[in-house]
């Protein structure tokens, strides 16, 4: 987020814009902290119904999608889209300045989003345990569904996510332990 | 991505942190980079 903000004025001056999409199912509170800490001047939306993720077909983040002036989707980078990496930044700036795409799509897998949606409906109605049970079923069915896995982790272990920096060491331990 | 899906993406109403709404189609006329992330 801070890296995007550092380049935002230049992107705007090139005739491009940014839209930040937080996929958090818990609503705007957590993403707002990141947005504010970065001093972000671009818009952040919360895809808490997972609707954009469903349409664009991703189940892990971070992802990038490039749209031309007419709204055509020209390029997608599924998973591991990190503007702090020089290659990604170069692709972003090239697209912003010329509309050209530097490399082919990095595809991910499309899938159905039943688990996500069912769990979200329960979560929204206040049934957190029911939501977690559905999401856990989704994780069993699709072990690489990181949006679900991390969401469940964050609900069950908020101290590993929201008391200071996200504890990625802890996440690695969970993966190793098969949680 | 078929034309219907493109339109569906473009016209999907998304809610900002401030509670306003925005659609990808609102950005037409500019190149748009959408990046998706999670706080976890």
Backbone of each chain as ProteinMPNN parsed JSONL, in Angstrom:
{"seq_chain_A": "XXXXXXXXXXXXXXXXXXXXXXXXXXXXXXXXXXXXXXXXXXXXXXXXXXXXXXXXXXXXXXXXXXXXXXXXXXXXXXXXXXXXXXXXXXXXXXXXXXXXXXXXXXXXXXXXXXXXXXXXXXXXXXXXXXXXXXXXXXXXXXXXXXXXXXXXXXXXXXXXXXXXXXXXXXXXXXXXXXX", "coords_chain_A": {"N_chain_A": [[0.82, -1.222, 0.0], [1.882, 1.362, 0.866], [3.834, 1.604, -1.12], [2.363, 1.775, -3.474], [1.169, 4.24, -2.98], [3.391, 5.913, -3.08], [3.88, 6.023, -5.786], [1.639, 7.053, -6.827], [0.971, 9.738, -7.588], [2.502, 10.051, -9.88], [1.404, 8.082, -11.53], [-1.16, 9.107, -11.856], [-0.54, 11.45, -13.221], [0.137, 10.402, -15.607], [-2.189, 9.743, -16.704], [-3.476, 7.604, -15.673], [-5.161, 5.54, -13.191], [-5.725, 4.291, -9.859], [-7.315, 1.591, -8.231], [-7.96, 0.271, -5.195], [-8.618, -2.836, -3.832], [-9.85, -4.353, -1.123], [-10.061, -7.572, 0.168], [-11.106, -8.399, 2.509], [-13.295, -10.123, 4.635], [-14.343, -9.138, 6.867], [-15.209, -6.589, 6.784], [-14.796, -2.935, 6.643], [-12.99, -2.077, 8.656], [-10.373, -3.15, 9.29], [-8.986, -2.954, 6.742], [-9.07, -0.181, 6.567], [-7.212, 0.775, 8.399], [-4.762, 0.114, 7.19], [-4.959, 1.593, 4.861], [-5.056, 4.184, 5.861], [-2.633, 4.347, 7.243], [-0.864, 4.289, 5.147], [-1.322, 6.685, 4.057], [-2.965, 6.85, 1.881], [-4.127, 8.143, -1.183], [-5.651, 7.247, -3.184], [-8.648, 5.395, -4.051], [-9.997, 3.005, -1.845], [-11.84, 0.075, -1.879], [-14.061, -2.297, -0.322], [-14.376, -5.6, -0.856], [-16.368, -7.227, 0.42], [-18.361, -9.031, 0.052], [-17.234, -10.729, -1.612], [-17.659, -10.508, -4.286], [-16.431, -9.288, -6.527], [-14.137, -10.832, -6.596], [-15.262, -13.272, -7.232], [-16.242, -12.79, -9.825], [-13.926, -12.101, -11.216], [-12.431, -14.284, -10.769], [-10.546, -15.201, -8.725], [-8.82, -16.637, -5.931], [-6.923, -16.087, -4.162], [-4.8, -13.538, -2.9], [-2.113, -11.148, -3.32], [-3.524, -9.589, -6.266], [-3.411, -8.256, -9.612], [-5.122, -6.192, -11.953], [-5.44, -4.875, -15.141], [-7.061, -2.297, -16.773], [-8.101, -0.832, -19.83], [-8.728, 2.478, -21.327], [-11.282, 2.209, -22.254], [-12.417, 0.422, -20.619], [-11.81, -2.208, -21.021], [-10.545, -5.331, -19.999], [-7.243, -5.842, -19.966], [-5.086, -7.171, -18.942], [-4.085, -9.55, -16.521], [-2.749, -10.349, -13.378], [-2.44, -12.955, -11.459], [-2.242, -13.642, -8.143], [0.493, -13.037, -6.04], [1.072, -10.491, -6.935], [3.007, -7.894, -6.695], [3.856, -4.71, -6.18], [6.14, -3.755, -5.118], [8.112, -5.18, -6.21], [10.583, -4.841, -8.696], [10.079, -5.638, -11.389], [7.325, -5.842, -11.544], [6.569, -3.241, -10.911], [7.646, -1.936, -13.103], [6.064, -2.979, -15.157], [3.608, -1.911, -14.434], [4.085, 0.865, -14.646], [4.732, 1.086, -17.309], [2.354, 0.31, -18.525], [0.7, 2.354, -17.542], [1.775, 4.588, -18.772], [1.777, 4.071, -21.528], [-0.171, 2.267, -22.195], [0.57, -0.154, -22.981], [1.171, -3.664, -22.632], [3.441, -5.499, -20.774], [3.96, -8.188, -20.455], [2.707, -11.581, -20.732], [-0.5, -12.646, -19.391], [-0.557, -13.645, -15.977], [-1.883, -16.399, -15.069], [-4.415, -17.561, -12.798], [-6.339, -19.994, -11.015], [-9.709, -20.498, -11.852], [-12.724, -20.854, -9.993], [-15.594, -22.23, -8.278], [-17.51, -20.266, -5.987], [-18.927, -21.073, -3.833], [-18.496, -21.847, -1.139], [-17.298, -19.619, -0.03], [-19.296, -17.673, -0.365], [-21.499, -18.78, 0.978], [-20.474, -18.933, 3.574], [-19.985, -16.264, 4.036], [-22.56, -15.237, 4.06], [-23.536, -16.374, 6.407], [-21.743, -15.26, 8.236], [-22.374, -12.554, 7.998], [-24.881, -12.573, 9.08], [-24.331, -12.831, 11.665], [-23.6, -15.289, 12.58], [-20.88, -16.42, 13.412], [-19.478, -18.752, 14.09], [-20.763, -20.642, 12.518], [-20.096, -19.649, 10.008], [-17.342, -19.994, 10.026], [-17.214, -22.751, 10.078], [-18.212, -23.433, 7.558], [-16.344, -22.203, 5.931], [-14.103, -23.635, 6.683], [-14.723, -26.115, 5.631], [-14.537, -25.424, 2.985], [-11.816, -24.953, 2.827], [-10.847, -27.501, 3.302], [-11.74, -28.712, 0.985], [-10.495, -27.253, -0.957], [-7.445, -26.8, -0.637], [-5.657, -24.808, -1.361], [-6.961, -22.448, -1.191], [-6.451, -19.548, -0.315], [-7.59, -17.155, 0.518], [-9.761, -17.931, 2.039], [-8.531, -19.494, 4.016], [-6.778, -17.74, 5.327], [-8.579, -15.88, 6.228], [-10.035, -17.307, 8.138], [-7.985, -17.915, 9.926], [-7.408, -15.295, 10.786], [-9.719, -14.599, 12.123], [-9.7, -16.399, 14.203], [-7.319, -16.015, 15.461], [-6.677, -13.244, 16.246], [-4.632, -11.808, 17.435], [-2.353, -12.45, 16.042], [-2.486, -11.018, 13.803], [-3.411, -8.412, 14.104], [-2.308, -7.066, 16.229], [-0.015, -5.071, 15.999], [2.542, -5.647, 13.46], [1.629, -8.002, 10.862], [2.001, -11.402, 11.651], [3.99, -13.197, 9.97], [5.703, -15.301, 10.329], [4.373, -16.913, 12.132], [2.261, -17.698, 10.486], [3.609, -19.265, 8.637], [4.331, -21.351, 10.296], [1.816, -22.434, 10.795], [1.149, -23.391, 8.303], [3.091, -25.311, 7.952], [2.319, -27.007, 9.954], [0.008, -27.868, 8.938], [-2.44, -26.602, 9.396]], "CA_chain_A": [[0.0, 0.0, 0.0], [2.726, 2.577, 0.825], [4.537, 1.674, -2.41], [1.387, 2.312, -4.431], [0.994, 5.67, -2.719], [4.588, 6.625, -3.546], [3.845, 6.165, -7.247], [0.286, 7.407, -7.262], [0.948, 11.026, -8.293], [3.039, 9.846, -11.228], [0.396, 7.332, -12.294], [-2.237, 10.052, -12.204], [-0.04, 12.399, -14.216], [0.216, 9.665, -16.872], [-3.55, 9.477, -17.184], [-3.95, 6.33, -15.116], [-5.671, 5.645, -11.823], [-5.634, 3.063, -9.067], [-8.418, 1.215, -7.352], [-7.497, -0.728, -4.245], [-9.745, -3.692, -3.441], [-9.556, -5.21, 0.026], [-10.965, -8.722, 0.102], [-11.457, -8.78, 3.878], [-14.709, -10.409, 4.842], [-14.773, -8.539, 8.135], [-15.641, -5.215, 6.594], [-13.809, -1.908, 6.335], [-12.157, -1.571, 9.762], [-8.962, -3.526, 9.131], [-8.375, -2.283, 5.579], [-8.955, 1.268, 6.779], [-5.941, 1.034, 9.092], [-3.678, 0.066, 6.195], [-5.173, 2.717, 3.944], [-4.685, 5.426, 6.563], [-1.196, 4.338, 7.548], [-0.131, 4.569, 3.909], [-1.699, 8.013, 3.576], [-3.398, 6.584, 0.506], [-5.01, 9.134, -1.802], [-6.541, 6.546, -4.114], [-9.84, 4.833, -3.41], [-10.03, 1.599, -1.45], [-13.163, -0.5, -1.661], [-14.025, -3.583, 0.374], [-15.159, -6.608, -1.584], [-16.652, -8.159, 1.515], [-19.229, -10.098, -0.434], [-16.405, -11.537, -2.503], [-18.322, -10.507, -5.6], [-15.445, -9.036, -7.572], [-13.279, -12.024, -6.646], [-16.003, -14.305, -7.955], [-16.318, -12.448, -11.252], [-12.598, -12.101, -11.825], [-11.921, -15.642, -10.671], [-9.352, -15.434, -7.922], [-9.074, -17.089, -4.562], [-5.794, -15.679, -3.331], [-4.335, -12.196, -3.218], [-2.525, -9.978, -4.107], [-3.686, -9.697, -7.707], [-3.518, -6.996, -10.342], [-5.921, -6.211, -13.179], [-5.235, -3.627, -15.881], [-8.174, -1.972, -17.674], [-7.8, 0.318, -20.692], [-9.642, 3.619, -21.168], [-12.642, 1.794, -22.598], [-12.89, -0.535, -19.627], [-11.472, -3.593, -21.371], [-9.525, -5.949, -19.151], [-6.145, -6.199, -20.861], [-4.027, -7.959, -18.309], [-4.286, -9.904, -15.107], [-1.649, -11.022, -12.682], [-3.127, -13.623, -10.365], [-1.44, -14.091, -7.012], [1.876, -12.58, -6.003], [1.214, -9.21, -7.636], [3.635, -7.054, -5.664], [4.44, -3.553, -6.862], [7.475, -3.507, -4.564], [9.077, -5.876, -7.072], [10.899, -3.964, -9.836], [9.457, -6.096, -12.636], [5.903, -5.491, -11.483], [6.477, -1.785, -10.993], [7.922, -1.56, -14.488], [4.868, -3.31, -15.945], [2.573, -0.94, -14.066], [4.397, 2.192, -15.187], [4.651, 1.0, -18.774], [0.933, 0.325, -18.877], [0.154, 3.685, -17.237], [2.259, 5.618, -19.691], [1.574, 3.768, -22.949], [-1.263, 1.319, -22.415], [1.125, -1.427, -23.457], [1.324, -4.717, -21.639], [4.822, -5.967, -20.902], [4.116, -9.648, -20.403], [1.406, -12.247, -20.784], [-1.197, -12.856, -18.127], [-0.154, -14.693, -15.055], [-3.22, -16.882, -14.727], [-4.683, -18.379, -11.625], [-7.422, -20.919, -11.305], [-11.07, -20.064, -11.546], [-13.425, -21.906, -9.262], [-16.858, -21.683, -7.792], [-17.3, -19.533, -4.742], [-20.027, -21.424, -2.947], [-18.107, -21.841, 0.273], [-17.075, -18.223, 0.348], [-20.563, -16.948, -0.292], [-22.319, -19.339, 2.065], [-19.857, -18.513, 4.832], [-20.176, -14.82, 4.208], [-23.967, -15.008, 4.438], [-23.646, -16.707, 7.832], [-20.974, -14.255, 8.98], [-23.138, -11.306, 7.972], [-26.051, -12.696, 9.951], [-23.855, -12.905, 13.043], [-23.238, -16.669, 12.925], [-19.441, -16.509, 13.121], [-19.054, -20.156, 14.157], [-21.299, -21.294, 11.313], [-19.3, -19.185, 8.876], [-16.019, -20.629, 10.08], [-17.385, -24.169, 9.728], [-18.345, -23.525, 6.099], [-15.055, -21.841, 5.329], [-13.173, -24.75, 6.918], [-15.052, -27.129, 4.621], [-13.957, -24.928, 1.734], [-10.356, -25.143, 2.885], [-10.608, -28.942, 3.119], [-11.994, -29.047, -0.419], [-9.556, -26.521, -1.809], [-6.404, -26.398, 0.32], [-4.92, -23.603, -1.77], [-7.872, -21.295, -1.171], [-5.805, -18.781, 0.761], [-8.488, -16.128, 1.048], [-10.543, -18.564, 3.099], [-7.672, -19.96, 5.106], [-6.273, -16.61, 6.113], [-9.704, -15.243, 6.906], [-10.322, -18.097, 9.333], [-6.883, -17.649, 10.862], [-7.507, -13.946, 11.35], [-10.84, -14.586, 13.07], [-9.397, -17.227, 15.368], [-6.055, -15.581, 16.082], [-6.522, -11.826, 15.898], [-3.352, -11.26, 17.937], [-1.291, -12.703, 15.062], [-2.743, -10.196, 12.626], [-3.833, -7.034, 14.308], [-1.534, -6.412, 17.281], [1.262, -4.79, 15.346], [2.673, -6.21, 12.113], [1.14, -9.366, 10.656], [3.041, -12.358, 12.051], [4.104, -14.166, 8.876], [6.378, -16.479, 10.865], [3.294, -17.742, 12.682], [1.522, -18.278, 9.359], [4.415, -20.354, 8.082], [4.216, -22.486, 11.223], [0.499, -23.052, 10.594], [1.197, -24.135, 7.04], [3.918, -26.488, 8.203], [1.553, -27.908, 10.815], [-1.181, -28.306, 8.202], [-3.663, -26.042, 9.993]], "C_chain_A": [[0.86, 1.281, 0.0], [3.45, 2.723, -0.511], [3.601, 2.218, -3.484], [1.239, 3.816, -4.239], [2.188, 6.481, -3.229], [4.525, 6.908, -5.039], [2.524, 6.749, -7.752], [0.255, 8.72, -8.063], [1.455, 10.865, -9.726], [2.036, 9.09, -12.104], [-0.732, 8.255, -12.758], [-1.791, 10.984, -13.322], [0.061, 11.738, -15.591], [-1.179, 9.327, -17.423], [-4.108, 8.154, -16.699], [-4.509, 6.563, -13.708], [-5.548, 4.276, -11.156], [-6.939, 2.829, -8.341], [-7.922, 0.055, -6.493], [-8.709, -1.515, -3.742], [-9.304, -4.594, -2.3], [-10.557, -6.353, 0.044], [-11.403, -9.186, 1.495], [-12.956, -9.011, 4.026], [-15.235, -9.722, 6.087], [-15.167, -7.08, 7.992], [-14.486, -4.238, 6.54], [-12.793, -1.58, 7.428], [-10.676, -1.89, 9.573], [-8.331, -2.868, 7.914], [-8.174, -0.787, 5.797], [-7.638, 1.62, 7.464], [-4.789, 1.09, 8.094], [-3.754, 1.271, 5.259], [-4.685, 4.012, 4.602], [-3.187, 5.48, 6.832], [-0.361, 4.675, 6.317], [-0.382, 5.991, 3.421], [-2.249, 7.938, 2.161], [-4.388, 7.634, 0.01], [-5.928, 8.502, -2.841], [-7.688, 5.926, -3.319], [-9.588, 3.37, -3.039], [-11.484, 1.178, -1.26], [-12.984, -1.838, -0.949], [-14.958, -4.542, -0.349], [-15.622, -7.663, -0.593], [-17.672, -9.225, 1.13], [-18.503, -11.011, -1.401], [-16.935, -11.559, -3.934], [-17.334, -10.258, -6.726], [-14.516, -10.244, -7.729], [-13.961, -13.137, -7.438], [-16.009, -14.041, -9.449], [-14.949, -12.562, -11.917], [-11.878, -13.439, -11.63], [-10.626, -15.79, -9.907], [-9.729, -15.88, -6.524], [-7.849, -16.896, -3.683], [-5.433, -14.262, -3.756], [-2.85, -12.128, -2.854], [-2.561, -10.243, -5.617], [-3.739, -8.312, -8.322], [-4.297, -7.177, -11.624], [-5.783, -4.853, -13.853], [-6.394, -3.437, -16.861], [-7.775, -0.77, -18.536], [-8.869, 1.402, -20.54], [-11.097, 3.271, -21.472], [-13.193, 0.748, -21.644], [-12.617, -1.989, -19.987], [-10.376, -4.113, -20.446], [-8.411, -6.473, -20.052], [-5.184, -7.199, -20.249], [-4.433, -8.319, -16.889], [-3.073, -10.651, -14.582], [-2.261, -11.627, -11.425], [-2.12, -14.131, -9.345], [0.012, -13.59, -7.123], [2.121, -11.281, -6.75], [1.721, -8.182, -6.624], [4.392, -5.909, -6.334], [5.8, -3.174, -6.273], [8.545, -4.239, -5.375], [9.31, -5.051, -8.338], [10.183, -4.356, -11.129], [7.97, -5.706, -12.685], [5.723, -3.982, -11.609], [6.692, -1.31, -12.441], [6.699, -1.829, -15.374], [3.752, -2.305, -15.691], [2.843, 0.405, -14.738], [4.332, 2.192, -16.714], [3.196, 1.051, -19.226], [0.351, 1.719, -18.664], [0.558, 4.7, -18.298], [1.875, 5.348, -21.133], [0.365, 2.897, -23.222], [-0.755, -0.034, -22.89], [1.303, -2.399, -22.293], [2.675, -5.385, -21.857], [4.938, -7.48, -20.985], [2.746, -10.296, -20.427], [0.79, -12.377, -19.405], [-0.485, -13.886, -17.272], [-1.46, -15.271, -14.511], [-3.277, -17.586, -13.383], [-5.81, -19.32, -11.991], [-8.76, -20.275, -10.997], [-11.744, -21.187, -10.768], [-14.785, -21.372, -8.852], [-16.624, -21.128, -6.388], [-18.377, -19.839, -3.711], [-19.651, -21.311, -1.476], [-17.967, -20.409, 0.779], [-18.409, -17.517, 0.59], [-21.439, -17.454, 0.843], [-21.782, -18.881, 3.417], [-20.083, -17.039, 5.084], [-21.608, -14.502, 4.627], [-24.157, -15.29, 5.923], [-22.944, -15.647, 8.684], [-21.764, -12.955, 9.089], [-24.342, -11.362, 8.901], [-25.639, -12.843, 11.41], [-23.434, -14.301, 13.465], [-21.776, -16.911, 12.56], [-18.983, -17.965, 13.115], [-19.533, -20.918, 12.924], [-20.482, -20.928, 10.092], [-17.954, -19.896, 8.848], [-16.121, -22.104, 9.666], [-17.474, -24.333, 8.212], [-17.008, -23.23, 5.433], [-14.033, -22.957, 5.516], [-13.441, -25.887, 5.926], [-14.448, -26.734, 3.276], [-12.457, -25.144, 1.685], [-10.017, -26.618, 2.688], [-10.733, -29.314, 1.643], [-10.937, -28.425, -1.333], [-8.436, -25.956, -0.93], [-5.643, -25.138, -0.079], [-5.81, -22.368, -1.807], [-7.439, -20.373, -0.022], [-6.681, -17.678, 1.311], [-9.317, -16.698, 2.195], [-9.662, -18.892, 4.299], [-7.223, -18.79, 5.987], [-7.409, -15.884, 6.837], [-10.041, -15.987, 8.193], [-9.223, -17.891, 10.373], [-7.063, -16.308, 11.562], [-8.631, -13.855, 12.373], [-10.466, -15.321, 14.351], [-8.173, -16.742, 16.139], [-5.788, -14.104, 15.799], [-5.195, -11.236, 16.361], [-2.216, -11.454, 16.935], [-1.415, -11.773, 13.847], [-2.859, -8.702, 12.941], [-3.16, -6.335, 15.483], [-0.148, -6.132, 16.72], [1.312, -5.46, 13.981], [2.099, -7.623, 12.04], [2.294, -10.341, 10.892], [3.158, -13.456, 10.991], [4.839, -15.429, 9.314], [5.353, -17.456, 11.427], [2.523, -18.42, 11.56], [2.287, -19.453, 8.755], [4.339, -21.593, 8.974], [2.88, -23.214, 11.036], [0.494, -23.915, 9.339], [1.965, -25.436, 7.247], [3.124, -27.519, 9.019], [0.275, -28.39, 10.129], [-2.484, -27.776, 8.763], [-4.453, -25.273, 8.943]], "O_chain_A": [[0.594, 2.192, -0.784], [3.659, 3.84, -0.983], [4.009, 3.033, -4.312], [1.19, 4.573, -5.208], [2.025, 7.588, -3.743], [5.054, 7.916, -5.507], [2.326, 6.915, -8.956], [-0.41, 8.801, -9.096], [0.916, 11.458, -10.66], [1.847, 9.423, -13.274], [-1.188, 8.184, -13.899], [-2.549, 11.274, -14.247], [0.069, 12.422, -16.615], [-1.311, 8.703, -18.476], [-5.088, 7.642, -17.241], [-4.348, 7.634, -13.123], [-5.304, 3.259, -11.806], [-7.588, 3.773, -7.89], [-7.522, -0.993, -7.0], [-9.695, -0.935, -3.288], [-8.483, -5.491, -2.489], [-11.764, -6.129, -0.053], [-12.003, -10.252, 1.634], [-13.772, -8.196, 3.595], [-16.441, -9.721, 6.336], [-15.432, -6.41, 8.99], [-13.331, -4.642, 6.409], [-11.822, -0.873, 7.16], [-9.826, -1.007, 9.684], [-7.254, -2.281, 8.024], [-7.226, -0.197, 5.277], [-7.02, 2.638, 7.151], [-3.951, 1.991, 8.143], [-2.74, 1.88, 4.918], [-3.997, 4.822, 3.981], [-2.552, 6.522, 6.67], [0.712, 5.269, 6.425], [0.267, 6.453, 2.483], [-2.034, 8.836, 1.347], [-5.357, 7.968, 0.692], [-6.867, 9.138, -3.321], [-7.692, 5.934, -2.088], [-9.034, 2.603, -3.827], [-12.253, 1.844, -0.568], [-11.906, -2.432, -0.97], [-16.165, -4.318, -0.438], [-15.312, -8.846, -0.741], [-17.816, -10.224, 1.835], [-19.085, -11.95, -1.943], [-16.693, -12.501, -4.689], [-17.381, -10.926, -7.758], [-14.157, -10.628, -8.843], [-13.321, -13.85, -8.212], [-15.805, -14.955, -10.248], [-14.829, -13.058, -13.038], [-10.845, -13.692, -12.249], [-9.696, -16.439, -10.387], [-10.796, -15.552, -6.005], [-7.752, -17.468, -2.598], [-5.743, -13.851, -4.874], [-2.375, -12.999, -2.126], [-1.757, -11.001, -6.161], [-4.063, -7.328, -7.657], [-4.156, -8.192, -12.306], [-5.981, -3.813, -13.226], [-6.673, -4.314, -17.678], [-7.185, 0.19, -18.039], [-9.793, 1.27, -19.737], [-12.021, 3.944, -21.014], [-14.301, 0.246, -21.833], [-13.13, -2.899, -19.336], [-9.405, -3.414, -20.155], [-8.606, -7.426, -20.807], [-4.545, -7.978, -20.957], [-5.03, -7.525, -16.162], [-2.47, -11.473, -15.272], [-2.561, -10.925, -10.459], [-1.257, -14.95, -9.659], [0.653, -13.713, -8.167], [3.249, -10.997, -7.154], [0.958, -7.67, -5.805], [5.427, -6.114, -6.968], [6.528, -2.369, -6.855], [9.736, -3.955, -5.245], [8.356, -4.613, -8.981], [9.732, -3.488, -11.876], [7.446, -5.301, -13.722], [4.838, -3.507, -12.321], [6.008, -0.408, -12.925], [6.345, -1.014, -16.227], [3.044, -1.899, -16.612], [1.944, 1.008, -15.325], [3.926, 3.178, -17.329], [2.852, 1.743, -20.183], [-0.403, 2.214, -19.503], [-0.232, 5.567, -18.673], [1.664, 6.289, -21.897], [-0.08, 2.797, -24.365], [-1.537, -0.944, -23.166], [1.546, -2.011, -21.151], [3.014, -5.784, -22.971], [5.913, -7.999, -21.528], [1.737, -9.638, -20.173], [1.467, -12.237, -18.386], [0.1, -14.851, -17.764], [-2.068, -14.703, -13.604], [-2.283, -18.136, -12.909], [-6.187, -19.424, -13.158], [-8.912, -19.586, -9.988], [-11.355, -22.348, -10.888], [-15.088, -20.197, -9.058], [-15.662, -21.486, -5.708], [-18.703, -19.022, -2.85], [-20.395, -20.748, -0.673], [-18.448, -20.049, 1.853], [-18.613, -16.858, 1.61], [-22.044, -16.671, 1.576], [-22.547, -18.487, 4.297], [-20.341, -16.62, 6.213], [-21.843, -13.612, 5.444], [-24.849, -14.548, 6.619], [-23.468, -15.197, 9.703], [-21.811, -12.336, 10.152], [-24.773, -10.344, 9.442], [-26.49, -12.966, 12.291], [-22.962, -14.491, 14.586], [-21.47, -17.524, 11.538], [-18.202, -18.373, 12.256], [-18.803, -21.733, 12.36], [-20.202, -21.773, 9.243], [-17.487, -20.338, 7.799], [-15.236, -22.634, 8.994], [-16.887, -25.255, 7.646], [-16.596, -23.917, 4.498], [-13.203, -23.206, 4.641], [-12.513, -26.537, 5.445], [-13.927, -27.567, 2.535], [-11.896, -25.475, 0.64], [-9.047, -26.961, 2.01], [-9.955, -30.11, 1.116], [-10.545, -29.007, -2.344], [-8.47, -24.792, -0.531], [-5.049, -24.475, 0.772], [-5.44, -21.352, -2.396], [-7.986, -20.42, 1.08], [-6.526, -17.297, 2.471], [-9.544, -16.026, 3.2], [-10.009, -18.603, 5.444], [-7.284, -18.851, 7.215], [-7.215, -15.341, 7.925], [-10.303, -15.365, 9.222], [-9.505, -17.714, 11.558], [-6.892, -16.2, 12.776], [-8.524, -13.133, 13.364], [-10.861, -14.922, 15.446], [-8.02, -17.03, 17.326], [-4.781, -13.76, 15.181], [-4.689, -10.285, 15.764], [-1.229, -10.719, 16.965], [-0.544, -11.755, 12.977], [-2.458, -7.849, 12.149], [-3.401, -5.151, 15.72], [0.787, -6.896, 16.959], [0.278, -5.802, 13.407], [2.086, -8.349, 13.034], [3.407, -10.141, 10.405], [2.519, -14.504, 11.091], [4.631, -16.501, 8.746], [5.451, -18.666, 11.224], [2.17, -19.594, 11.672], [1.711, -20.485, 8.41], [4.288, -22.724, 8.491], [2.813, -24.441, 11.107], [-0.075, -25.006, 9.309], [1.559, -26.504, 6.79], [3.239, -28.726, 8.807], [-0.453, -29.221, 10.673], [-3.525, -28.419, 8.628], [-5.514, -24.726, 9.247]]}, "seq_chain_B": "XXXXXXXXXXXXXXXXXXXXXXXXXXXXXXXXXXXXXXXX", "coords_chain_B": {"N_chain_B": [[-12.479, -13.68, -21.232], [-15.904, -13.189, -21.336], [-18.22, -10.923, -23.038], [-20.478, -10.263, -21.51], [-19.626, -10.813, -18.93], [-17.563, -8.981, -18.664], [-19.011, -6.612, -18.67], [-20.448, -7.024, -16.361], [-18.458, -6.973, -14.424], [-17.562, -4.342, -14.799], [-19.753, -2.86, -14.006], [-20.27, -3.534, -11.443], [-21.192, -2.597, -8.242], [-19.226, -1.177, -5.829], [-18.245, -0.728, -2.429], [-16.78, 1.993, -0.807], [-14.241, 2.778, 1.696], [-15.309, 4.877, 3.023], [-17.959, 4.536, 2.777], [-19.121, 5.351, 0.453], [-20.117, 4.721, -2.983], [-18.635, 3.043, -5.758], [-17.842, 2.263, -9.147], [-16.126, 0.166, -11.462], [-16.518, 1.024, -14.016], [-16.758, 3.734, -13.66], [-14.266, 4.728, -14.001], [-13.715, 4.926, -16.642], [-12.091, 6.234, -19.535], [-9.743, 6.705, -18.389], [-6.706, 4.879, -17.867], [-6.82, 2.033, -15.848], [-5.627, 0.561, -12.937], [-6.288, -2.13, -11.029], [-5.819, -3.301, -7.862], [-5.806, -6.083, -5.752], [-6.07, -7.066, -2.417], [-5.427, -8.307, 0.95], [-5.927, -7.744, 4.455], [-4.797, -9.615, 5.958]], "CA_chain_B": [[-13.626, -13.154, -20.479], [-16.925, -12.831, -22.322], [-18.69, -9.535, -22.969], [-21.405, -10.09, -20.38], [-18.854, -10.799, -17.69], [-16.855, -7.7, -18.628], [-19.987, -5.597, -18.248], [-20.795, -7.28, -14.963], [-17.328, -6.457, -13.632], [-17.518, -2.883, -14.922], [-20.903, -2.212, -13.364], [-20.411, -3.982, -10.054], [-21.11, -1.488, -7.292], [-18.334, -1.495, -4.714], [-18.373, 0.261, -1.363], [-15.492, 2.506, -0.345], [-14.066, 2.817, 3.154], [-16.159, 5.958, 3.55], [-19.36, 4.192, 2.578], [-19.59, 5.767, -0.872], [-20.062, 3.615, -3.933], [-17.832, 3.286, -6.952], [-17.836, 1.148, -10.092], [-14.96, 0.203, -12.35], [-16.893, 1.825, -15.198], [-16.565, 5.156, -13.34], [-12.892, 5.11, -14.353], [-13.527, 4.938, -18.104], [-11.404, 7.456, -19.972], [-8.396, 6.602, -17.821], [-6.242, 3.509, -17.647], [-7.066, 1.712, -14.436], [-4.981, -0.607, -12.343], [-7.001, -2.598, -9.846], [-5.029, -4.297, -7.119], [-6.625, -6.734, -4.725], [-5.202, -7.452, -1.295], [-6.121, -8.578, 2.195], [-5.162, -7.241, 5.599], [-4.177, -10.749, 6.602]], "C_chain_B": [[-14.691, -12.673, -21.464], [-17.501, -11.439, -22.045], [-19.619, -9.294, -21.785], [-20.657, -9.974, -19.06], [-18.091, -9.478, -17.554], [-17.796, -6.597, -18.145], [-20.342, -5.758, -16.775], [-19.709, -6.747, -14.027], [-17.364, -4.939, -13.624], [-18.605, -2.212, -14.093], [-21.136, -2.663, -11.93], [-20.245, -2.784, -9.114], [-20.298, -1.926, -6.081], [-18.414, -0.378, -3.684], [-16.999, 0.678, -0.852], [-15.428, 2.481, 1.18], [-14.947, 3.872, 3.795], [-17.64, 5.683, 3.355], [-19.945, 4.706, 1.272], [-19.558, 4.547, -1.793], [-19.259, 4.025, -5.159], [-17.932, 2.05, -7.841], [-16.59, 1.269, -10.964], [-15.281, 1.05, -13.584], [-16.766, 3.328, -14.931], [-15.194, 5.658, -13.796], [-12.666, 5.148, -15.864], [-12.978, 6.285, -18.544], [-10.004, 7.54, -19.397], [-7.991, 5.132, -17.823], [-6.381, 3.218, -16.166], [-6.321, 0.44, -14.043], [-5.74, -0.942, -11.066], [-6.077, -3.583, -9.131], [-5.825, -4.779, -5.917], [-5.715, -7.3, -3.658], [-6.052, -7.772, -0.078], [-5.275, -8.112, 3.359], [-4.487, -8.382, 6.339], [-3.096, -11.311, 5.729]], "O_chain_B": [[-14.409, -11.843, -22.328], [-17.298, -10.862, -20.977], [-19.554, -8.25, -21.137], [-20.995, -9.164, -18.196], [-17.987, -8.926, -16.458], [-17.425, -5.761, -17.321], [-20.512, -4.782, -16.045], [-19.996, -6.155, -12.987], [-17.217, -4.315, -12.573], [-18.401, -1.129, -13.544], [-22.086, -2.227, -11.28], [-19.26, -2.051, -9.2], [-20.628, -2.9, -5.403], [-18.627, 0.783, -4.033], [-16.165, -0.161, -0.51], [-16.417, 2.203, 1.859], [-15.291, 3.772, 4.972], [-18.482, 6.502, 3.725], [-21.133, 4.52, 1.008], [-19.044, 3.488, -1.432], [-19.216, 5.195, -5.537], [-18.088, 0.932, -7.351], [-16.071, 2.367, -11.167], [-14.399, 1.716, -14.127], [-16.677, 4.114, -15.875], [-14.987, 6.86, -13.958], [-11.543, 5.378, -16.315], [-13.341, 7.331, -18.007], [-9.18, 8.335, -19.848], [-8.846, 4.248, -17.784], [-6.089, 4.071, -15.328], [-6.382, -0.589, -14.716], [-5.819, -0.132, -10.143], [-5.616, -4.563, -9.716], [-6.425, -3.998, -5.178], [-4.708, -7.939, -3.962], [-7.259, -7.533, -0.077], [-4.047, -8.085, 3.271], [-3.691, -8.147, 7.249], [-2.445, -12.286, 6.103]]}, "name": "protein", "num_of_chains": 2, "seq": "XXXXXXXXXXXXXXXXXXXXXXXXXXXXXXXXXXXXXXXXXXXXXXXXXXXXXXXXXXXXXXXXXXXXXXXXXXXXXXXXXXXXXXXXXXXXXXXXXXXXXXXXXXXXXXXXXXXXXXXXXXXXXXXXXXXXXXXXXXXXXXXXXXXXXXXXXXXXXXXXXXXXXXXXXXXXXXXXXXXXXXXXXXXXXXXXXXXXXXXXXXXXXXXXXXXXXXXXXXX"}
